[in-house]
Amino acid sequence: MRRAGLGVLFVAWLYGVPFLLIVGLIRRTSSPYLATRSAAQAFGATTDTLLTTALVLNLALPVTGVLLARLVRHRYWTRHFGWSLVGTVLIYVAVSIAQSAATAPLIGWTPDDQEPAPRVTQCIPTSGGRGCPGG
Amino acid sequence: MDDVAAPRRASFGLSLLVALGWYTTVLAAVFVGHAGIPATPNRDCAAVFSCMTPQEELGLLVILGGPILAGLLFSTLVVTGLLARRVPSSILTGTLSALGSVVVVAVAGAVWQGLR
């Protein structure tokens, strides 16, 4: 039972973190068609959530695994979670390389939207300042 | 009872499973990532293959990527066989084998392109 639990935790880190990172980076590097500003913000927020979750889980899962495996004195998983911290560092290095290649920050970026800029349709006269045509 | 002594050799089947897990994860992530991107409406769909749904793209990938996938699997079998005798962990063997096979297939592809 313990073994299965630790195994699930390890597989969640091994495949889950790269999965979230790939999905997040594809969204981040894409140029989606977003009709409104709020849609663009929602798209950016989802991408941020994916990337942040991946980065947090990348550290949280191996550390939890090491602690749990030591607690139940499981040698096989203690060794594996211990070594997985090397993988954690490698993933952080890879993400920081991607970060340095990007011009805008990886997290906290909003894609362009297709919403037209608001046009000025009304003229409001100011006293002593500008007047309006026709009145 | 849970404290089983770690085997010195990686299990071949388990390593292969880990490597296949990597391929599945990456393919699924690319598929999910692309499916989540809203496409431009009013595209010119006159040309063949210009406007495909993700499902159609996946189908095309399976057909065109078949030889690459077959090469990848064959290379994975060989690399896993070589590594499993030396590396004590199945998870590490499978991961290295998946990485190594991608490199082998990439190099083979580059050589093939160069010879043409």
gemmi code that builds the backbone of each chain (N, CA, C; Angstrom):
import gemmi

chains = {
    "A": [
        ("MET", (0.843, -1.196, 0.000), (0.000, 0.000, 0.000), (0.881, 1.249, 0.000)),
        ("ARG", (1.843, 1.288, 0.941), (2.741, 2.445, 0.999), (3.533, 2.555, -0.285)),
        ("ARG", (3.989, 1.403, -0.732), (4.792, 1.361, -1.939), (4.031, 1.929, -3.113)),
        ("ALA", (2.749, 1.531, -3.214), (1.923, 2.010, -4.332), (1.738, 3.515, -4.236)),
        ("GLY", (1.493, 4.016, -3.001), (1.288, 5.448, -2.812), (2.510, 6.247, -3.228)),
        ("LEU", (3.687, 5.777, -2.801), (4.926, 6.481, -3.159), (5.171, 6.403, -4.650)),
        ("GLY", (4.831, 5.265, -5.238), (4.998, 5.099, -6.686), (4.124, 6.069, -7.458)),
        ("VAL", (2.870, 6.223, -6.997), (1.952, 7.158, -7.665), (2.513, 8.582, -7.563)),
        ("LEU", (3.027, 8.927, -6.380), (3.615, 10.259, -6.171), (4.786, 10.481, -7.121)),
        ("PHE", (5.599, 9.448, -7.279), (6.776, 9.582, -8.149), (6.357, 9.744, -9.612)),
        ("VAL", (5.399, 8.923, -10.052), (4.945, 9.004, -11.442), (4.285, 10.365, -11.699)),
        ("ALA", (3.565, 10.873, -10.682), (2.936, 12.194, -10.820), (3.998, 13.255, -11.076)),
        ("TRP", (5.128, 13.134, -10.386), (6.211, 14.101, -10.624), (6.875, 13.859, -11.985)),
        ("LEU", (7.181, 12.585, -12.243), (7.954, 12.232, -13.442), (7.244, 12.657, -14.719)),
        ("TYR", (5.947, 12.382, -14.810), (5.217, 12.684, -16.045), (4.354, 13.937, -15.918)),
        ("GLY", (3.821, 14.194, -14.711), (2.890, 15.314, -14.533), (3.546, 16.657, -14.763)),
        ("VAL", (4.726, 16.853, -14.166), (5.404, 18.155, -14.277), (5.809, 18.455, -15.731)),
        ("PRO", (6.473, 17.525, -16.443), (6.773, 17.813, -17.855), (5.518, 18.050, -18.686)),
        ("PHE", (4.440, 17.309, -18.384), (3.185, 17.484, -19.127), (2.681, 18.920, -18.974)),
        ("LEU", (2.591, 19.380, -17.722), (2.100, 20.742, -17.470), (3.022, 21.776, -18.099)),
        ("LEU", (4.330, 21.532, -18.011), (5.291, 22.483, -18.573), (5.153, 22.579, -20.091)),
        ("ILE", (5.018, 21.433, -20.759), (4.911, 21.445, -22.224), (3.631, 22.158, -22.644)),
        ("VAL", (2.506, 21.807, -21.982), (1.236, 22.464, -22.322), (1.355, 23.970, -22.090)),
        ("GLY", (1.921, 24.354, -20.952), (2.058, 25.779, -20.630), (2.956, 26.507, -21.611)),
        ("LEU", (4.075, 25.891, -21.976), (5.017, 26.563, -22.885), (4.456, 26.658, -24.300)),
        ("ILE", (3.680, 25.638, -24.734), (3.051, 25.723, -26.061), (2.071, 26.894, -26.089)),
        ("ARG", (1.271, 27.014, -25.013), (0.320, 28.136, -24.942), (1.065, 29.466, -24.891)),
        ("ARG", (2.162, 29.485, -24.149), (2.911, 30.728, -23.965), (3.557, 31.199, -25.273)),
        ("THR", (4.008, 30.248, -26.105), (4.699, 30.621, -27.329), (3.739, 30.737, -28.517)),
        ("SER", (2.441, 30.437, -28.286), (1.499, 30.480, -29.401), (1.037, 31.911, -29.636)),
        ("SER", (0.410, 32.130, -30.795), (-0.247, 33.417, -31.012), (-1.721, 33.141, -31.250)),
        ("PRO", (-2.488, 33.051, -30.179), (-3.898, 32.663, -30.302), (-4.754, 33.816, -30.820)),
        ("TYR", (-5.898, 33.455, -31.382), (-6.836, 34.472, -31.826), (-7.818, 34.737, -30.687)),
        ("LEU", (-7.765, 35.910, -30.113), (-8.628, 36.244, -28.984), (-9.360, 37.530, -29.314)),
        ("ALA", (-10.702, 37.433, -29.372), (-11.494, 38.559, -29.872), (-11.518, 39.728, -28.898)),
        ("THR", (-11.562, 39.440, -27.609), (-11.690, 40.541, -26.648), (-10.514, 40.564, -25.687)),
        ("ARG", (-10.381, 41.694, -25.016), (-9.299, 41.876, -24.055), (-9.447, 40.914, -22.882)),
        ("SER", (-10.699, 40.711, -22.438), (-10.905, 39.826, -21.279), (-10.581, 38.379, -21.652)),
        ("ALA", (-10.857, 38.013, -22.905), (-10.519, 36.657, -23.346), (-9.004, 36.468, -23.343)),
        ("ALA", (-8.278, 37.516, -23.766), (-6.816, 37.446, -23.775), (-6.288, 37.325, -22.356)),
        ("GLN", (-6.907, 38.088, -21.436), (-6.454, 38.014, -20.048), (-6.734, 36.639, -19.452)),
        ("ALA", (-7.907, 36.057, -19.786), (-8.252, 34.728, -19.283), (-7.279, 33.691, -19.826)),
        ("PHE", (-6.942, 33.813, -21.122), (-5.987, 32.876, -21.743), (-4.632, 32.966, -21.047)),
        ("GLY", (-4.176, 34.199, -20.810), (-2.890, 34.396, -20.125), (-2.919, 33.851, -18.703)),
        ("ALA", (-4.071, 34.044, -18.015), (-4.169, 33.591, -16.627), (-4.098, 32.066, -16.552)),
        ("THR", (-4.774, 31.380, -17.490), (-4.733, 29.906, -17.503), (-3.306, 29.432, -17.751)),
        ("THR", (-2.620, 30.079, -18.706), (-1.238, 29.701, -19.001), (-0.360, 29.899, -17.765)),
        ("ASP", (-0.552, 31.029, -17.070), (0.219, 31.297, -15.852), (-0.024, 30.218, -14.803)),
        ("THR", (-1.314, 29.841, -14.643), (-1.654, 28.815, -13.647), (-0.951, 27.502, -13.973)),
        ("LEU", (-0.970, 27.117, -15.263), (-0.331, 25.859, -15.673), (1.165, 25.887, -15.344)),
        ("LEU", (1.831, 26.973, -15.713), (3.284, 27.049, -15.513), (3.629, 27.115, -14.026)),
        ("THR", (2.858, 27.916, -13.268), (3.135, 28.034, -11.837), (2.937, 26.687, -11.140)),
        ("THR", (1.819, 26.013, -11.478), (1.554, 24.700, -10.873), (2.710, 23.752, -11.168)),
        ("ALA", (3.176, 23.743, -12.415), (4.271, 22.840, -12.782), (5.516, 23.147, -11.964)),
        ("LEU", (5.850, 24.431, -11.807), (7.075, 24.805, -11.094), (6.971, 24.484, -9.607)),
        ("VAL", (5.762, 24.685, -9.037), (5.587, 24.390, -7.605), (5.642, 22.877, -7.382)),
        ("LEU", (4.898, 22.115, -8.208), (4.880, 20.655, -8.047), (6.267, 20.061, -8.270)),
        ("ASN", (7.049, 20.690, -9.132), (8.392, 20.189, -9.443), (9.242, 20.093, -8.183)),
        ("LEU", (9.025, 21.012, -7.244), (9.781, 20.955, -5.988), (8.990, 20.211, -4.907)),
        ("ALA", (7.671, 20.488, -4.851), (6.855, 19.961, -3.758), (6.775, 18.433, -3.776)),
        ("LEU", (6.582, 17.838, -4.974), (6.394, 16.386, -5.032), (7.644, 15.615, -4.599)),
        ("PRO", (8.844, 15.931, -5.135), (10.019, 15.189, -4.682), (10.320, 15.373, -3.196)),
        ("VAL", (10.139, 16.602, -2.676), (10.428, 16.836, -1.254), (9.458, 16.039, -0.392)),
        ("THR", (8.151, 16.083, -0.736), (7.163, 15.280, -0.014), (7.529, 13.802, -0.093)),
        ("GLY", (7.938, 13.366, -1.275), (8.295, 11.965, -1.467), (9.461, 11.536, -0.598)),
        ("VAL", (10.500, 12.380, -0.541), (11.670, 12.042, 0.282), (11.248, 11.904, 1.743)),
        ("LEU", (10.447, 12.890, 2.210), (10.042, 12.873, 3.618), (9.191, 11.652, 3.925)),
        ("LEU", (8.213, 11.359, 3.060), (7.326, 10.217, 3.299), (8.103, 8.905, 3.253)),
        ("ALA", (8.981, 8.778, 2.247), (9.727, 7.520, 2.096), (10.656, 7.295, 3.279)),
        ("ARG", (11.195, 8.382, 3.828), (12.060, 8.239, 5.012), (11.224, 7.874, 6.219)),
        ("LEU", (10.031, 8.473, 6.270), (9.133, 8.224, 7.402), (8.766, 6.751, 7.471)),
        ("VAL", (8.475, 6.161, 6.322), (8.082, 4.740, 6.327), (9.308, 3.840, 6.096)),
        ("ARG", (10.464, 4.412, 6.045), (11.746, 3.702, 5.877), (11.725, 2.772, 4.679)),
        ("HIS", (11.367, 3.373, 3.550), (11.355, 2.597, 2.324), (12.601, 2.958, 1.538)),
        ("ARG", (13.538, 2.029, 1.487), (14.843, 2.360, 0.929), (14.783, 2.697, -0.555)),
        ("TYR", (14.035, 1.852, -1.305), (13.949, 2.017, -2.761), (13.443, 3.400, -3.116)),
        ("TRP", (12.332, 3.840, -2.478), (11.735, 5.132, -2.836), (12.515, 6.293, -2.240)),
        ("THR", (13.161, 6.096, -1.082), (14.002, 7.160, -0.528), (15.112, 7.492, -1.520)),
        ("ARG", (15.713, 6.426, -2.057), (16.789, 6.604, -3.029), (16.258, 7.303, -4.288)),
        ("HIS", (15.105, 6.852, -4.783), (14.571, 7.421, -6.020), (14.150, 8.880, -5.842)),
        ("PHE", (13.470, 9.178, -4.729), (13.051, 10.571, -4.529), (14.265, 11.453, -4.280)),
        ("GLY", (15.273, 10.901, -3.612), (16.502, 11.664, -3.403), (17.133, 12.047, -4.731)),
        ("TRP", (17.241, 11.092, -5.640), (17.825, 11.381, -6.952), (16.916, 12.255, -7.803)),
        ("SER", (15.611, 12.175, -7.541), (14.691, 12.968, -8.370), (14.919, 14.456, -8.142)),
        ("LEU", (15.546, 14.821, -7.003), (15.845, 16.248, -6.770), (16.829, 16.768, -7.815)),
        ("VAL", (17.677, 15.880, -8.345), (18.559, 16.272, -9.454), (17.706, 16.645, -10.669)),
        ("GLY", (16.662, 15.835, -10.910), (15.737, 16.117, -12.010), (15.035, 17.451, -11.801)),
        ("THR", (14.656, 17.729, -10.536), (14.027, 19.012, -10.200), (14.924, 20.169, -10.627)),
        ("VAL", (16.217, 20.061, -10.261), (17.167, 21.127, -10.609), (17.281, 21.244, -12.127)),
        ("LEU", (17.368, 20.105, -12.824), (17.487, 20.127, -14.288), (16.289, 20.826, -14.932)),
        ("ILE", (15.085, 20.543, -14.395), (13.880, 21.172, -14.954), (13.916, 22.679, -14.710)),
        ("TYR", (14.345, 23.086, -13.498), (14.440, 24.522, -13.221), (15.458, 25.192, -14.145)),
        ("VAL", (16.577, 24.501, -14.397), (17.596, 25.062, -15.304), (17.000, 25.222, -16.708)),
        ("ALA", (16.274, 24.179, -17.175), (15.679, 24.238, -18.512), (14.690, 25.389, -18.614)),
        ("VAL", (13.869, 25.567, -17.557), (12.872, 26.654, -17.578), (13.572, 28.012, -17.554)),
        ("SER", (14.662, 28.125, -16.801), (15.340, 29.420, -16.744), (16.020, 29.734, -18.078)),
        ("ILE", (16.446, 28.706, -18.804), (16.993, 28.939, -20.155), (15.884, 29.463, -21.069)),
        ("ALA", (14.684, 28.823, -20.979), (13.544, 29.281, -21.784), (13.193, 30.721, -21.413)),
        ("GLN", (13.256, 31.006, -20.123), (12.954, 32.356, -19.628), (13.909, 33.393, -20.218)),
        ("SER", (15.195, 33.026, -20.263), (16.189, 33.997, -20.743), (16.086, 34.167, -22.267)),
        ("ALA", (15.517, 33.164, -22.963), (15.363, 33.280, -24.419), (14.157, 34.131, -24.782)),
        ("ALA", (13.191, 34.246, -23.841), (11.966, 34.989, -24.145), (12.176, 36.475, -23.883)),
        ("THR", (11.475, 37.289, -24.670), (11.620, 38.735, -24.479), (10.718, 39.224, -23.351)),
        ("ALA", (9.512, 38.633, -23.245), (8.590, 38.992, -22.169), (8.691, 37.934, -21.072)),
        ("PRO", (8.294, 38.240, -19.848), (8.360, 37.212, -18.796), (7.506, 35.992, -19.126)),
        ("LEU", (7.969, 34.823, -18.695), (7.233, 33.579, -18.979), (5.886, 33.576, -18.275)),
        ("ILE", (5.913, 34.013, -17.009), (4.683, 34.023, -16.215), (4.269, 35.476, -16.031)),
        ("GLY", (2.967, 35.738, -16.253), (2.476, 37.114, -16.149), (2.485, 37.794, -17.498)),
        ("TRP", (2.137, 37.035, -18.549), (2.136, 37.587, -19.898), (0.729, 37.479, -20.459)),
        ("THR", (0.283, 38.505, -21.151), (-1.045, 38.489, -21.754), (-0.892, 38.578, -23.264)),
        ("PRO", (-1.482, 37.641, -24.010), (-1.352, 37.705, -25.473), (-2.114, 38.897, -26.046)),
        ("ASP", (-1.800, 39.271, -27.271), (-2.497, 40.360, -27.955), (-3.945, 39.951, -28.221)),
        ("ASP", (-4.824, 40.932, -28.239), (-6.210, 40.637, -28.574), (-6.618, 41.431, -29.810)),
        ("GLN", (-7.774, 41.066, -30.352), (-8.246, 41.692, -31.599), (-9.279, 42.773, -31.346)),
        ("GLU", (-9.445, 43.167, -30.073), (-10.444, 44.167, -29.765), (-10.027, 45.502, -30.354)),
        ("PRO", (-10.926, 46.182, -31.125), (-10.532, 47.469, -31.703), (-10.380, 48.523, -30.617)),
        ("ALA", (-9.474, 49.451, -30.823), (-9.273, 50.517, -29.847), (-10.533, 51.386, -29.822)),
        ("PRO", (-10.969, 51.812, -28.644), (-12.206, 52.604, -28.571), (-12.064, 53.926, -29.331)),
        ("ARG", (-13.107, 54.264, -30.097), (-13.058, 55.506, -30.863), (-13.736, 56.607, -30.069)),
        ("VAL", (-13.255, 57.826, -30.244), (-13.894, 58.955, -29.565), (-15.085, 59.365, -30.394)),
        ("THR", (-16.284, 59.282, -29.795), (-17.497, 59.602, -30.556), (-18.181, 60.844, -30.024)),
        ("GLN", (-17.745, 61.318, -28.884), (-18.404, 62.479, -28.302), (-17.415, 63.607, -28.108)),
        ("CYS", (-17.895, 64.827, -28.251), (-17.048, 65.967, -27.974), (-17.583, 66.685, -26.753)),
        ("ILE", (-16.761, 66.826, -25.762), (-17.204, 67.507, -24.551), (-16.464, 68.846, -24.467)),
        ("PRO", (-17.187, 69.941, -24.602), (-16.506, 71.236, -24.549), (-16.023, 71.552, -23.138)),
        ("THR", (-14.862, 72.130, -23.044), (-14.360, 72.536, -21.733), (-14.325, 74.050, -21.694)),
        ("SER", (-14.698, 74.602, -20.576), (-14.791, 76.054, -20.493), (-13.410, 76.664, -20.546)),
        ("GLY", (-13.245, 77.604, -21.438), (-11.946, 78.259, -21.601), (-10.990, 77.449, -22.440)),
        ("GLY", (-11.395, 76.205, -22.755), (-10.504, 75.341, -23.517), (-11.025, 75.156, -24.921)),
        ("ARG", (-11.217, 73.861, -25.285), (-11.612, 73.609, -26.672), (-13.123, 73.727, -26.840)),
        ("GLY", (-13.470, 74.133, -28.048), (-14.868, 74.178, -28.387), (-15.194, 73.012, -29.291)),
        ("CYS", (-16.474, 72.744, -29.479), (-16.827, 71.624, -30.327), (-17.376, 72.140, -31.644)),
        ("PRO", (-17.162, 71.417, -32.730), (-17.676, 71.844, -34.027), (-19.197, 71.846, -34.000)),
        ("GLY", (-19.762, 72.890, -34.484), (-21.209, 72.965, -34.559), (-21.837, 73.429, -33.256)),
        ("GLY", (-21.111, 73.796, -32.299), (-21.752, 74.323, -31.109), (-20.721, 74.640, -30.112)),
    ],
    "B": [
        ("MET", (8.273, -4.783, 6.077), (7.909, -5.663, 4.972), (8.073, -4.931, 3.641)),
        ("ASP", (7.794, -3.608, 3.733), (7.884, -2.827, 2.504), (9.328, -2.568, 2.096)),
        ("ASP", (10.237, -2.764, 3.049), (11.616, -2.401, 2.776), (12.302, -3.489, 1.953)),
        ("VAL", (11.963, -3.518, 0.682), (12.530, -4.533, -0.205), (13.904, -4.053, -0.649)),
        ("ALA", (14.848, -4.944, -0.650), (16.174, -4.572, -1.136), (16.076, -4.235, -2.622)),
        ("ALA", (16.698, -3.139, -3.005), (16.612, -2.705, -4.401), (17.350, -3.695, -5.287)),
        ("PRO", (16.726, -4.074, -6.409), (17.415, -4.981, -7.321), (18.596, -4.269, -7.967)),
        ("ARG", (19.641, -5.023, -8.261), (20.831, -4.382, -8.833), (20.644, -4.024, -10.288)),
        ("ARG", (19.804, -4.812, -10.956), (19.582, -4.549, -12.369), (18.196, -3.988, -12.572)),
        ("ALA", (18.062, -3.140, -13.586), (16.739, -2.638, -13.915), (15.970, -3.734, -14.616)),
        ("SER", (14.633, -3.732, -14.404), (13.807, -4.692, -15.120), (13.589, -4.181, -16.545)),
        ("PHE", (13.769, -5.051, -17.529), (13.666, -4.642, -18.928), (12.250, -4.173, -19.264)),
        ("GLY", (11.255, -4.964, -18.816), (9.866, -4.627, -19.123), (9.451, -3.317, -18.501)),
        ("LEU", (9.833, -3.122, -17.229), (9.466, -1.903, -16.508), (10.138, -0.687, -17.142)),
        ("SER", (11.417, -0.844, -17.541), (12.147, 0.262, -18.173), (11.469, 0.655, -19.478)),
        ("LEU", (11.044, -0.363, -20.232), (10.376, -0.117, -21.509), (9.066, 0.643, -21.276)),
        ("LEU", (8.368, 0.255, -20.204), (7.107, 0.892, -19.853), (7.336, 2.368, -19.511)),
        ("VAL", (8.429, 2.636, -18.770), (8.747, 4.022, -18.405), (9.041, 4.836, -19.662)),
        ("ALA", (9.808, 4.252, -20.603), (10.138, 4.961, -21.842), (8.868, 5.234, -22.654)),
        ("LEU", (7.976, 4.235, -22.755), (6.720, 4.433, -23.486), (5.880, 5.510, -22.806)),
        ("GLY", (5.939, 5.535, -21.470), (5.233, 6.573, -20.716), (5.698, 7.962, -21.107)),
        ("TRP", (7.001, 8.109, -21.338), (7.550, 9.400, -21.760), (6.989, 9.818, -23.105)),
        ("TYR", (6.984, 8.889, -24.070), (6.469, 9.229, -25.399), (5.003, 9.632, -25.318)),
        ("THR", (4.231, 8.843, -24.544), (2.806, 9.140, -24.403), (2.601, 10.514, -23.770)),
        ("THR", (3.378, 10.794, -22.703), (3.233, 12.073, -21.998), (3.506, 13.244, -22.931)),
        ("VAL", (4.619, 13.167, -23.667), (5.004, 14.293, -24.525), (3.982, 14.481, -25.643)),
        ("LEU", (3.568, 13.370, -26.290), (2.583, 13.475, -27.371), (1.267, 14.044, -26.851)),
        ("ALA", (0.835, 13.538, -25.672), (-0.435, 14.019, -25.101), (-0.328, 15.496, -24.758)),
        ("ALA", (0.820, 15.919, -24.220), (0.986, 17.323, -23.835), (0.948, 18.228, -25.059)),
        ("VAL", (1.618, 17.817, -26.140), (1.629, 18.624, -27.364), (0.205, 18.716, -27.920)),
        ("PHE", (-0.511, 17.592, -27.905), (-1.886, 17.547, -28.406), (-2.788, 18.470, -27.579)),
        ("VAL", (-2.717, 18.332, -26.245), (-3.559, 19.149, -25.361), (-3.194, 20.629, -25.502)),
        ("GLY", (-1.893, 20.917, -25.587), (-1.452, 22.305, -25.725), (-1.996, 22.951, -26.984)),
        ("HIS", (-1.915, 22.231, -28.114), (-2.389, 22.791, -29.381), (-3.897, 22.904, -29.413)),
        ("ALA", (-4.576, 21.923, -28.792), (-6.039, 21.925, -28.823), (-6.589, 23.116, -28.044)),
        ("GLY", (-5.822, 23.639, -27.084), (-6.319, 24.725, -26.246), (-6.126, 26.107, -26.836)),
        ("ILE", (-5.522, 26.184, -28.026), (-5.253, 27.495, -28.612), (-6.363, 27.853, -29.592)),
        ("PRO", (-7.081, 28.960, -29.346), (-8.146, 29.329, -30.277), (-7.571, 29.752, -31.623)),
        ("ALA", (-8.131, 29.196, -32.704), (-7.619, 29.480, -34.048), (-8.330, 30.690, -34.640)),
        ("THR", (-7.688, 31.307, -35.586), (-8.269, 32.464, -36.261), (-9.488, 32.042, -37.079)),
        ("PRO", (-10.622, 32.727, -36.920), (-11.752, 32.425, -37.805), (-11.506, 33.064, -39.170)),
        ("ASN", (-12.356, 32.788, -40.122), (-12.265, 33.328, -41.488), (-10.918, 33.010, -42.128)),
        ("ARG", (-10.395, 31.820, -41.828), (-9.142, 31.461, -42.501), (-9.442, 30.979, -43.910)),
        ("ASP", (-8.458, 31.079, -44.742), (-8.614, 30.578, -46.101), (-8.370, 29.079, -46.082)),
        ("CYS", (-9.445, 28.330, -46.243), (-9.332, 26.877, -46.132), (-9.329, 26.205, -47.498)),
        ("ALA", (-8.957, 26.951, -48.546), (-8.994, 26.403, -49.890), (-7.915, 25.337, -50.088)),
        ("ALA", (-6.720, 25.591, -49.568), (-5.616, 24.655, -49.760), (-5.839, 23.393, -48.927)),
        ("VAL", (-5.306, 22.291, -49.420), (-5.441, 21.024, -48.702), (-4.631, 21.115, -47.407)),
        ("PHE", (-5.166, 20.525, -46.341), (-4.488, 20.448, -45.041), (-4.289, 21.817, -44.388)),
        ("SER", (-4.958, 22.872, -44.891), (-4.700, 24.177, -44.280), (-5.517, 24.367, -43.006)),
        ("CYS", (-6.702, 23.785, -42.965), (-7.524, 23.908, -41.767), (-7.880, 22.509, -41.274)),
        ("MET", (-7.148, 22.031, -40.288), (-7.433, 20.687, -39.790), (-7.825, 20.769, -38.322)),
        ("THR", (-8.733, 19.901, -37.928), (-9.052, 19.803, -36.508), (-7.906, 19.046, -35.834)),
        ("PRO", (-7.757, 19.197, -34.508), (-6.690, 18.454, -33.824), (-6.737, 16.957, -34.081)),
        ("GLN", (-7.965, 16.411, -34.216), (-8.091, 14.971, -34.467), (-7.478, 14.609, -35.816)),
        ("GLU", (-7.735, 15.453, -36.828), (-7.188, 15.187, -38.157), (-5.669, 15.310, -38.147)),
        ("GLU", (-5.187, 16.302, -37.381), (-3.737, 16.473, -37.277), (-3.098, 15.233, -36.665)),
        ("LEU", (-3.780, 14.688, -35.641), (-3.256, 13.493, -34.972), (-3.214, 12.316, -35.940)),
        ("GLY", (-4.291, 12.202, -36.757), (-4.344, 11.122, -37.733), (-3.206, 11.232, -38.739)),
        ("LEU", (-2.965, 12.454, -39.211), (-1.900, 12.691, -40.187), (-0.541, 12.365, -39.568)),
        ("LEU", (-0.404, 12.752, -38.283), (0.847, 12.504, -37.575), (1.132, 11.011, -37.482)),
        ("VAL", (0.063, 10.239, -37.207), (0.240, 8.788, -37.080), (0.682, 8.197, -38.419)),
        ("ILE", (0.080, 8.696, -39.528), (0.407, 8.149, -40.850), (1.830, 8.543, -41.255)),
        ("LEU", (2.117, 9.867, -41.193), (3.434, 10.336, -41.631), (4.520, 9.998, -40.621)),
        ("GLY", (4.140, 10.043, -39.318), (5.131, 9.791, -38.275), (5.332, 8.315, -38.013)),
        ("GLY", (4.596, 7.465, -38.722), (4.702, 6.023, -38.509), (6.127, 5.495, -38.566)),
        ("PRO", (6.853, 5.785, -39.677), (8.237, 5.300, -39.773), (9.130, 5.846, -38.653)),
        ("ILE", (8.922, 7.139, -38.307), (9.725, 7.728, -37.227), (9.419, 7.029, -35.913)),
        ("LEU", (8.114, 6.804, -35.686), (7.685, 6.154, -34.450), (8.241, 4.735, -34.367)),
        ("ALA", (8.217, 4.032, -35.510), (8.737, 2.657, -35.539), (10.236, 2.667, -35.225)),
        ("GLY", (10.968, 3.626, -35.817), (12.392, 3.747, -35.544), (12.659, 4.051, -34.089)),
        ("LEU", (11.806, 4.916, -33.541), (11.948, 5.306, -32.133), (11.752, 4.091, -31.227)),
        ("LEU", (10.732, 3.287, -31.535), (10.453, 2.120, -30.695), (11.572, 1.090, -30.808)),
        ("PHE", (12.054, 0.873, -32.028), (13.144, -0.085, -32.227), (14.394, 0.370, -31.470)),
        ("SER", (14.714, 1.657, -31.620), (15.877, 2.217, -30.936), (15.711, 2.116, -29.409)),
        ("THR", (14.465, 2.340, -28.938), (14.196, 2.236, -27.503), (14.475, 0.821, -27.004)),
        ("LEU", (14.043, -0.180, -27.793), (14.284, -1.574, -27.406), (15.776, -1.839, -27.243)),
        ("VAL", (16.564, -1.384, -28.237), (18.009, -1.639, -28.210), (18.670, -0.914, -27.040)),
        ("VAL", (18.367, 0.401, -26.922), (19.019, 1.198, -25.871), (18.633, 0.683, -24.488)),
        ("THR", (17.339, 0.336, -24.325), (16.901, -0.198, -23.032), (17.644, -1.489, -22.720)),
        ("GLY", (17.776, -2.348, -23.706), (18.503, -3.608, -23.511), (19.924, -3.374, -23.066)),
        ("LEU", (20.569, -2.368, -23.668), (21.957, -2.069, -23.307), (22.059, -1.484, -21.904)),
        ("LEU", (21.133, -0.538, -21.602), (21.226, 0.186, -20.331), (20.773, -0.655, -19.145)),
        ("ALA", (19.775, -1.519, -19.365), (19.169, -2.249, -18.253), (20.187, -3.112, -17.515)),
        ("ARG", (21.237, -3.523, -18.206), (22.245, -4.356, -17.533), (23.143, -3.538, -16.624)),
        ("ARG", (23.268, -2.257, -16.937), (24.234, -1.432, -16.203), (23.610, -0.523, -15.164)),
        ("VAL", (22.430, 0.028, -15.480), (21.809, 0.994, -14.570), (20.910, 0.246, -13.586)),
        ("PRO", (21.028, 0.546, -12.291), (20.264, -0.228, -11.309), (18.788, 0.159, -11.176)),
        ("SER", (18.369, 1.266, -11.798), (16.989, 1.698, -11.611), (16.193, 1.639, -12.916)),
        ("SER", (15.010, 1.034, -12.860), (14.172, 0.920, -14.054), (13.714, 2.289, -14.530)),
        ("ILE", (13.383, 3.168, -13.561), (12.871, 4.495, -13.928), (13.949, 5.284, -14.661)),
        ("LEU", (15.163, 5.233, -14.126), (16.278, 5.950, -14.769), (16.582, 5.341, -16.140)),
        ("THR", (16.586, 4.011, -16.209), (16.850, 3.336, -17.485), (15.843, 3.755, -18.544)),
        ("GLY", (14.550, 3.731, -18.180), (13.507, 4.094, -19.131), (13.635, 5.538, -19.595)),
        ("THR", (13.930, 6.438, -18.651), (14.059, 7.859, -18.980), (15.250, 8.096, -19.895)),
        ("LEU", (16.398, 7.519, -19.533), (17.596, 7.685, -20.361), (17.391, 7.060, -21.733)),
        ("SER", (16.710, 5.917, -21.739), (16.477, 5.213, -22.994), (15.597, 6.035, -23.927)),
        ("ALA", (14.553, 6.692, -23.363), (13.683, 7.548, -24.178), (14.484, 8.723, -24.737)),
        ("LEU", (15.286, 9.355, -23.875), (16.122, 10.481, -24.316), (17.103, 10.035, -25.391)),
        ("GLY", (17.793, 8.923, -25.110), (18.796, 8.412, -26.035), (18.200, 8.051, -27.381)),
        ("SER", (16.991, 7.460, -27.360), (16.359, 7.051, -28.614), (15.986, 8.255, -29.454)),
        ("VAL", (15.519, 9.327, -28.784), (15.183, 10.548, -29.521), (16.438, 11.087, -30.203)),
        ("VAL", (17.569, 11.054, -29.466), (18.831, 11.525, -30.043), (19.221, 10.643, -31.232)),
        ("VAL", (19.126, 9.313, -31.058), (19.495, 8.375, -32.131), (18.647, 8.647, -33.381)),
        ("VAL", (17.322, 8.787, -33.184), (16.432, 9.007, -34.328), (16.719, 10.363, -34.980)),
        ("ALA", (17.016, 11.385, -34.162), (17.323, 12.712, -34.702), (18.596, 12.660, -35.546)),
        ("VAL", (19.615, 11.964, -35.027), (20.882, 11.856, -35.761), (20.663, 11.069, -37.057)),
        ("ALA", (19.912, 9.964, -36.956), (19.636, 9.151, -38.146), (18.877, 9.971, -39.184)),
        ("GLY", (17.917, 10.767, -38.724), (17.156, 11.618, -39.626), (18.039, 12.645, -40.300)),
        ("ALA", (18.961, 13.249, -39.524), (19.867, 14.262, -40.072), (20.792, 13.645, -41.111)),
        ("VAL", (21.303, 12.429, -40.805), (22.197, 11.737, -41.748), (21.446, 11.409, -43.037)),
        ("TRP", (20.196, 10.939, -42.885), (19.384, 10.571, -44.045), (19.113, 11.806, -44.909)),
        ("GLN", (18.802, 12.916, -44.252), (18.585, 14.168, -44.983), (19.849, 14.609, -45.714)),
        ("GLY", (21.003, 14.397, -45.037), (22.276, 14.812, -45.619), (22.653, 13.973, -46.823)),
        ("LEU", (22.312, 12.681, -46.793), (22.690, 11.772, -47.874), (21.809, 11.956, -49.097)),
        ("ARG", (20.593, 12.433, -48.911), (19.672, 12.557, -50.039), (20.163, 13.562, -51.068)),
    ],
}
model = gemmi.Model(1)
for chain_id, residues in chains.items():
    chain = gemmi.Chain(chain_id)
    for i, (resn, *xyz) in enumerate(residues, 1):
        res = gemmi.Residue()
        res.name, res.seqid = resn, gemmi.SeqId(i, " ")
        for name, pos in zip(("N", "CA", "C"), xyz):
            atom = gemmi.Atom()
            atom.name, atom.element = name, gemmi.Element(name[0])
            atom.pos, atom.b_iso = gemmi.Position(*pos), 0.0
            res.add_atom(atom)
        chain.add_residue(res)
    model.add_chain(chain)
structure = gemmi.Structure()
structure.add_model(model)
structure.setup_entities()
